[in-house]
């Protein structure tokens, strides 16, 4: 193996900020923040938003994590589509779509 061509691979602590879960592992990433770990040593601290402790696939629970306001942007953009006066729901919308298909000659099965 050639010397001085590989990145520095050292111990770091990852902190999942949504579930307050921390774990010690090795990485090439670094950080100016440090944390004192259970063994008494200081390690670089890397903050992440999702880990196995908070991801729905691993926990079996669905959490809505909206860090950049995506849900609010969606609701603002499509607010007129969801207003009560002009929205078709349930069987009414289905019946109208079938009647349009029959008029245009398309067979719907």
Secondary structure, 3 states (H helix, E strand, C coil): CCCCCCCCCEEEEEEECCCCEEEEEEECCCCCCEEECCCCCEEEEEEECCCCCCCHHHHCCCCCCCCCCHHHHHHHHCCCCCCCCCCCCHHHHHHHHHHHHHHCCCCCC
